[in-house]
């Protein structure tokens, strides 16, 4: 039965992979690059560094829109003054 279900805890290598897959979309938007560049970058990383790395255009877009964007908007709301002019 255990072979069909994965454990809910993550190993250190899985955490490093998730960190890398979050870092590259951040790098892409930080340097104002196109998400299309992630298609190529993902393949290079997969070839040179980690065979399990999979963070091309679609996944990068999902990370940016569902993680970074809501967090950024929340930070703007908290930082901007709430006083009316």
MDTraj code that builds the backbone (N, CA, C; nanometers):
import mdtraj as md
import numpy as np

residues = "UNK UNK UNK UNK UNK UNK UNK UNK UNK UNK UNK UNK UNK UNK UNK UNK UNK UNK UNK UNK UNK UNK UNK UNK UNK UNK UNK UNK UNK UNK UNK UNK UNK UNK UNK UNK UNK UNK UNK UNK UNK UNK UNK UNK UNK UNK UNK UNK UNK UNK UNK UNK UNK UNK UNK UNK UNK UNK UNK UNK UNK UNK UNK UNK UNK UNK UNK UNK UNK UNK UNK UNK UNK UNK UNK UNK UNK UNK UNK UNK UNK UNK UNK UNK UNK".split()
xyz = np.array([
    [0.0807, -0.1178, 0.0000],
    [0.0000, 0.0000, 0.0000],
    [0.0868, 0.1267, 0.0000],
    [0.2002, 0.1221, 0.0649],
    [0.2866, 0.2388, 0.0755],
    [0.3454, 0.2814, -0.0592],
    [0.3537, 0.1899, -0.1539],
    [0.4117, 0.2256, -0.2827],
    [0.3181, 0.3144, -0.3651],
    [0.1884, 0.3184, -0.3318],
    [0.0933, 0.4003, -0.4059],
    [0.0752, 0.5399, -0.3470],
    [0.1139, 0.5569, -0.2217],
    [0.0968, 0.6852, -0.1547],
    [0.2315, 0.7409, -0.1148],
    [0.2507, 0.8698, -0.1425],
    [0.3741, 0.9354, -0.1032],
    [0.3582, 0.9884, 0.0388],
    [0.4704, 0.9995, 0.1070],
    [0.4651, 1.0546, 0.2419],
    [0.4403, 1.2051, 0.2339],
    [0.3844, 1.2592, 0.3414],
    [0.3543, 1.4024, 0.3426],
    [0.4758, 1.4866, 0.3803],
    [0.5823, 1.4231, 0.4273],
    [0.7029, 1.4980, 0.4605],
    [0.7963, 1.5003, 0.3397],
    [0.8761, 1.6064, 0.3321],
    [0.9656, 1.6234, 0.2194],
    [1.1092, 1.5995, 0.2628],
    [1.1845, 1.5370, 0.1762],
    [1.3264, 1.5167, 0.2016],
    [1.4006, 1.6461, 0.1689],
    [1.5238, 1.6540, 0.2113],
    [1.6040, 1.7736, 0.1889],
    [1.6220, 1.8015, 0.0392],
    [1.6387, 1.6978, -0.0412],
    [1.6557, 1.7182, -0.1852],
    [1.5288, 1.7747, -0.2490],
    [1.4128, 1.7313, -0.2011],
    [1.2867, 1.7841, -0.2538],
    [1.2684, 1.9307, -0.2150],
    [1.3127, 1.9670, -0.0955],
    [1.3054, 2.1068, -0.0538],
    [1.3985, 2.1931, -0.1379],
    [1.5175, 2.1427, -0.1683],
    [1.6119, 2.2165, -0.2526],
    [1.5560, 2.2341, -0.3938],
    [1.4918, 2.1307, -0.4452],
    [1.4312, 2.1382, -0.5784],
    [1.3192, 2.2423, -0.5803],
    [1.2338, 2.2414, -0.4784],
    [1.1251, 2.3385, -0.4699],
    [1.1797, 2.4805, -0.4559],
    [1.2869, 2.4954, -0.3811],
    [1.3502, 2.6263, -0.3662],
    [1.4025, 2.6769, -0.5010],
    [1.4675, 2.5900, -0.5750],
    [1.5181, 2.6280, -0.7070],
    [1.4072, 2.6609, -0.8043],
    [1.2982, 2.5851, -0.7972],
    [1.1862, 2.6098, -0.8873],
    [1.1113, 2.7374, -0.8512],
    [1.1272, 2.7869, -0.7315],
    [1.0705, 2.9158, -0.6949],
    [1.1662, 3.0300, -0.7214],
    [1.2954, 3.0011, -0.7121],
    [1.3973, 3.1043, -0.7302],
    [1.4037, 3.1534, -0.8747],
    [1.3950, 3.0662, -0.9697],
    [1.4112, 3.1076, -1.1090],
    [1.2963, 3.1932, -1.1617],
    [1.1703, 3.1677, -1.1270],
    [1.0669, 3.2652, -1.1672],
    [1.0884, 3.4018, -1.1018],
    [1.1351, 3.4027, -0.9761],
    [1.1650, 3.5301, -0.9106],
    [1.2761, 3.6029, -0.9855],
    [1.3787, 3.5311, -1.0242],
    [1.4893, 3.5897, -1.1002],
    [1.4388, 3.6444, -1.2334],
    [1.3492, 3.5729, -1.2962],
    [1.2943, 3.6137, -1.4260],
    [1.2188, 3.7458, -1.4150],
    [1.1307, 3.7588, -1.3153],
    [1.0545, 3.8832, -1.3033],
    [1.1414, 3.9955, -1.2469],
    [1.2384, 3.9620, -1.1639],
    [1.3263, 4.0629, -1.1061],
    [1.4100, 4.1315, -1.2140],
    [1.4481, 4.0585, -1.3169],
    [1.5285, 4.1135, -1.4258],
    [1.4458, 4.1449, -1.5502],
    [1.3133, 4.1438, -1.5341],
    [1.2218, 4.1816, -1.6411],
    [1.2447, 4.0992, -1.7681],
    [1.2628, 3.9704, -1.7504],
    [1.2809, 3.8809, -1.8641],
    [1.1476, 3.8181, -1.9030],
    [1.1420, 3.7683, -2.0223],
    [1.0229, 3.7021, -2.0716],
    [1.0104, 3.5631, -2.0095],
    [0.8867, 3.5201, -1.9899],
    [0.8662, 3.3844, -1.9396],
    [0.9098, 3.2792, -2.0410],
    [0.9181, 3.3178, -2.1663],
    [0.9662, 3.2243, -2.2690],
    [1.1109, 3.1850, -2.2459],
    [1.1866, 3.2735, -2.1803],
    [1.3264, 3.2400, -2.1513],
    [1.3361, 3.1234, -2.0536],
    [1.2305, 3.1007, -1.9770],
    [1.2320, 2.9899, -1.8808],
    [1.2261, 2.8543, -1.9502],
    [1.1709, 2.8493, -2.0705],
    [1.1709, 2.7228, -2.1453],
    [1.3144, 2.6764, -2.1698],
    [1.3976, 2.7686, -2.2124],
    [1.5374, 2.7368, -2.2402],
    [1.6160, 2.7150, -2.1112],
    [1.5962, 2.8047, -2.0142],
    [1.6683, 2.7960, -1.8873],
    [1.6392, 2.6655, -1.8158],
    [1.5144, 2.6248, -1.8173],
    [1.4756, 2.5002, -1.7520],
    [1.5481, 2.3803, -1.8129],
    [1.5598, 2.3794, -1.9443],
    [1.6300, 2.2698, -2.0107],
    [1.7791, 2.2698, -1.9789],
    [1.8383, 2.3875, -1.9698],
    [1.9809, 2.3966, -1.9365],
    [2.0060, 2.3444, -1.7952],
    [1.9227, 2.3875, -1.7018],
    [1.9391, 2.3414, -1.5632],
    [1.9166, 2.1913, -1.5543],
    [1.8173, 2.1435, -1.6262],
    [1.7889, 2.0006, -1.6246],
    [1.9072, 1.9206, -1.6791],
    [1.9715, 1.9724, -1.7806],
    [2.0852, 1.9030, -1.8412],
    [2.2098, 1.9103, -1.7542],
    [2.2384, 2.0271, -1.7009],
    [2.3641, 2.0463, -1.6288],
    [2.3577, 2.0125, -1.4802],
    [2.2456, 2.0380, -1.4147],
    [2.2433, 2.0318, -1.2693],
    [2.1526, 1.9231, -1.2128],
    [2.0245, 1.9295, -1.2448],
    [1.9275, 1.8421, -1.1791],
    [1.8264, 1.7897, -1.2802],
    [1.8228, 1.6603, -1.2957],
    [1.7323, 1.5977, -1.3933],
    [1.5853, 1.6188, -1.3575],
    [1.5549, 1.6403, -1.2285],
    [1.4166, 1.6556, -1.1849],
    [1.3650, 1.7990, -1.1959],
    [1.4527, 1.8940, -1.2276],
    [1.4109, 2.0339, -1.2361],
    [1.3116, 2.0503, -1.3497],
    [1.1957, 2.1061, -1.3167],
    [1.0922, 2.1277, -1.4179],
    [1.0199, 2.2568, -1.3857],
    [1.0666, 2.3649, -1.4418],
    [1.0043, 2.4946, -1.4152],
    [1.0143, 2.5804, -1.5405],
    [0.9402, 2.5426, -1.6420],
    [0.9411, 2.6178, -1.7670],
    [0.8362, 2.7287, -1.7604],
    [0.7891, 2.7714, -1.8723],
    [0.7003, 2.8872, -1.8819],
    [0.5704, 2.8711, -1.8022],
    [0.5032, 2.7590, -1.8155],
    [0.3734, 2.7406, -1.7520],
    [0.3847, 2.7371, -1.5997],
    [0.4785, 2.6617, -1.5481],
    [0.4961, 2.6529, -1.4033],
    [0.5452, 2.7851, -1.3468],
    [0.6346, 2.8520, -1.4186],
    [0.6828, 2.9830, -1.3740],
    [0.5684, 3.0828, -1.3671],
    [0.4818, 3.0812, -1.4669],
    [0.3664, 3.1700, -1.4684],
    [0.2751, 3.1412, -1.3499],
    [0.2534, 3.0150, -1.3196],
    [0.1686, 2.9787, -1.2059],
    [0.2300, 3.0243, -1.0739],
    [0.3607, 3.0093, -1.0587],
    [0.4275, 3.0525, -0.9362],
    [0.4198, 3.2043, -0.9220],
    [0.4421, 3.2753, -1.0306],
    [0.4379, 3.4219, -1.0264],
    [0.2970, 3.4715, -0.9950],
    [0.1973, 3.4168, -1.0636],
    [0.0595, 3.4650, -1.0473],
    [-0.0050, 3.4208, -0.9164],
    [0.0295, 3.3032, -0.8673],
    [-0.0377, 3.2492, -0.7490],
    [0.0402, 3.2628, -0.6196],
    [0.1688, 3.2967, -0.6273],
    [0.2499, 3.3096, -0.5057],
    [0.3060, 3.4506, -0.4934],
    [0.3864, 3.4916, -0.5889],
    [0.4552, 3.6205, -0.5781],
    [0.3587, 3.7390, -0.5891],
    [0.2666, 3.7341, -0.6825],
    [0.1762, 3.8465, -0.7032],
    [0.0868, 3.8727, -0.5822],
    [0.0168, 3.7724, -0.5277],
    [-0.0647, 3.8007, -0.4084],
    [0.0184, 3.8512, -0.2902],
    [0.1368, 3.7969, -0.2723],
    [0.2229, 3.8412, -0.1639],
    [0.2648, 3.9866, -0.1846],
    [0.2996, 4.0226, -0.3067],
    [0.3412, 4.1598, -0.3367],
    [0.2274, 4.2585, -0.3134],
    [0.1067, 4.2229, -0.3580],
    [-0.0076, 4.3111, -0.3365],
    [-0.0380, 4.3275, -0.1879],
    [-0.0272, 4.2212, -0.1124],
    [-0.0495, 4.2282, 0.0322],
    [0.0523, 4.3207, 0.0975],
    [0.1789, 4.3099, 0.0573],
    [0.2823, 4.3963, 0.1129],
    [0.2564, 4.5424, 0.0774],
    [0.2104, 4.5688, -0.0443],
    [0.1776, 4.7069, -0.0834],
    [0.0628, 4.7619, 0.0007],
    [-0.0380, 4.6817, 0.0236],
    [-0.1518, 4.7253, 0.1046],
    [-0.1074, 4.7547, 0.2470],
    [-0.0200, 4.6744, 0.3022],
    [0.0252, 4.6949, 0.4389],
    [0.1191, 4.8149, 0.4520],
    [0.1953, 4.8440, 0.3488],
    [0.2938, 4.9518, 0.3549],
    [0.2311, 5.0876, 0.3242],
    [0.1413, 5.0925, 0.2272],
    [0.0821, 5.2202, 0.1879],
    [-0.0044, 5.2760, 0.3010],
    [-0.0017, 5.4048, 0.3186],
    [-0.0832, 5.4629, 0.4258],
    [-0.2313, 5.4500, 0.3925],
    [-0.3108, 5.4378, 0.4926],
    [-0.4550, 5.4204, 0.4729],
    [-0.5322, 5.5496, 0.4954],
    [-0.4629, 5.6602, 0.5094],
    [-0.5298, 5.7877, 0.5307],
    [-0.5885, 5.8395, 0.3997],
    [-0.7000, 5.9087, 0.4123],
    [-0.7646, 5.9680, 0.2951],
    [-0.7201, 6.1114, 0.2807],
    [-0.7137, 6.1560, 0.1574],
    [-0.6706, 6.2948, 0.1311],
    [-0.7888, 6.3873, 0.1319],
])
top = md.Topology()
chain = top.add_chain()
for i, resn in enumerate(residues, 1):
    res = top.add_residue(resn, chain, resSeq=i)
    for name in ("N", "CA", "C"):
        top.add_atom(name, md.element.get_by_symbol(name[0]), res)
traj = md.Trajectory(xyz[None], top)
